[in-house]
Amino acid sequence: MSDPRLTCLIPTHNRPHFLRRLLHFYQRHSMPCSFFVADSSKPDAAAENVAAIEAARGSLDITYRHFDTDLITKYFRALRTLDTPYVVVCADDDFLLPSAVESCVQFLEGHPDYALAQGLSANMNCRATEASVLKVWSGHCIHNESPFARCQQMARYGFSTFYGVYRTNVLRDMFQYCAEHLDAQESYHFPEVLLLQLSALKGRIQFFPIMYALREWHGTNLNLHPEASSREKGEELYLRFRDSLAAQLMLTGRSRQQANRFVDLWYGQMREWGLRQKDRDKWAVRRLWRSVWRIWRQVLNVFSAEDMVPHRALRASDLQGQEAVWQSAVQLMTQHPKGFSLTDEGWRNAA
């Protein structure tokens, strides 16, 4: 039985093999929520997705919609249709651990000043050697009452909140603002960082030191995003991003100059992120800036009282009663790193 408080939003694009694997996982390990598949696939892949969803309807509460839009607009339009108070995004090639997700929902129920809650995420590279198969990525609680102080902390920590459990209205407003001010078809880097900062502006952030998600690194989830064709275009994209974020920072009482200074200090290096690699490498000054930036972040980490190590090995204490579902997730991802094909025995048995 699904929890009427939560929807799991699954975006997918031309990867029915991963969607089949994900649905199989949730058929084996029930997550008390409804599911919403936001598809933007080509007709053949979309037909496979529909077939996979129909096969899983007996055990999962699933809604399917197809969107012919860019990624950010797809998210916003999907979120606009949801009527549950909470939502969590799950990529089609990842697994969220049901009990950890439920803990996040329960926390948000009792803490109305928090915008989102999440836990530890681990990246698995099924093509790597055993020593580098799994990396657990850190995150941080951001409890400060001041929205601007939360933005400073988020800029300093730089961890992803995209797959946390959000209040639906918060995530919907974030994507609406992003869709109205930035174009993900030109570069996804800028919307990604804008969304990160908006999450801190919207409310406090809870981070639980328990395993929450298993994500797969397989080569098709690299930063294959559009790139600016010239340095002038890259500068234009950056300035549009800066104006969009600065406008929100000004709502906290900062002047335009203060807001612009904040964005330039923490994200000025993004001027080159949207450029093609050959254009980036022409500029020795920009390469020097990247090196200085890395050193600056390391200095901040040295003087921080908190654990700022970006990733580490898995610890037994990370699982906290989720050992069985965790092992199942790892096994499924290891045995089927490319997802389930239409002829895969595991998928046909599940269907």
Residue, then its C-alpha position, 0 to 999 in steps of 0.5 A: m500500500s502506497d503512502p499518500r504523503l510521498t511520490c517517487l519521481i523517476p525521470t527517464h530518457n531512452r534507457p528502458h533497460f535501467l527502468r526495468r531494473l529499477l522497477h524490479f528492485y521496488q517490486r522486491h523491496s517495497m517503498p511506501c509511495s506512489f511512483f511517477v515516471a516522467d519520460s522523454s524517450k524516443p517512440d521505441a524506448a517509450a513503448e518499452n517503458v510503457a510495457a515495463i510499467e504495465a507489467a509492474r502495475g500489479s505491485l506498484d502504484i505508477t503514473y506515466r507521462h511523456f514530455d517533449t521538453d528540456l530536462i528542467t521543464k520536464y521536471f517542473r511539469a511533472l512536479r506540477t501534477l503531483d498532489t502529495p506533500y513530499v517528493v523524492v527524485c530517483a534516477d532510473d539507474d539508481f536505487l533509494l533505500p525505502s526505510a531511509v526515505e521513510s525516515c526522511v519523510q517522518f523527519l519533515e513531518g515534524h520539522p516544518d522549517y526544513a526544506l529537505a532531508q536525505g542520507l548518505s549516497a554511494n557510487m558504484n563503478c561496476r567496471a572498476t577494480e574491487a578496490s574502487v568499486l564503491k565510494v560513499w559521498s558525504g553531506h552536511c546538515i545545514h541548520n542555520e536560521s539565516p537563508f544567506a548563511r545557509c547559502q554560504q554553507m552550501a557553497r562551501y560544502g558543495f554536496s548534492t541535494f538533488y535526490g533528497v526528500y523534498r516538500t513538493n511545493v519547495l521543489r516545484d518552486m525551485f524548478q519553476y524559477c530555474a525554468e523561467h530564468l535558465d536554459a538547460q538546453e544551452s548548459y546544464h551546469f548552471p541550472e544544477v548549481l542554481l537548484l543547489q543554492l535554491s534548496a538552501l534558500k528555501g529552508r534548512i537541510q537535514f542530513f542523516p548519517i545512514m545509507y540512503a541511495l546507491r548510484e551507478w557510475h557506468g559511463t552514460n551518466l557523465n556530464l554530456h551536456p551542451e557546451a557553449s560555442s565560444r568564450e563570449k557565449g560562456e560568459e553570457l551563460y554565466l552572467r545569466f546564472r549570476d543574475s538569477l541567483a543574485a536576485q534570490l540572494m537579494l531577497t535575504g537583504r543583500s545588495r546587488q553588489q553583495a549578491n554578485r560578489f558572493v556568486d563570483l567568489w564561489y562560482g566564478q570558475m563556472r565561466e569556463w564550465g560550459l565551454r568546449q574542452k578545446d576552448r578551455d584548454k587554450w586559456a592558461v590563466r583559467r587553468l591557473w584559476r582552477s588550481v587556485w580554486r582547488i587550493w582555496r577549497q582545501v584551505l577551507n577544509v583544513f580549518s573546518a571542524e567538520d568532516m569535509v572529505p568528499h568521499r570515503a569507504l563504506r562503514a558497517s555503521d552506515l547501514q543501520g538495519q538496512e543490510a539485507v536491502w543494501q546487499s540486494a541493491v549491490q547484487l542487482m547492480t553488480q549482476h546487471p550493470k547495464g540494466f535488464s534487457l527484454t530477454d533477461e531472465g530476472w526481468r521476465n520472472a519479475a514481470 
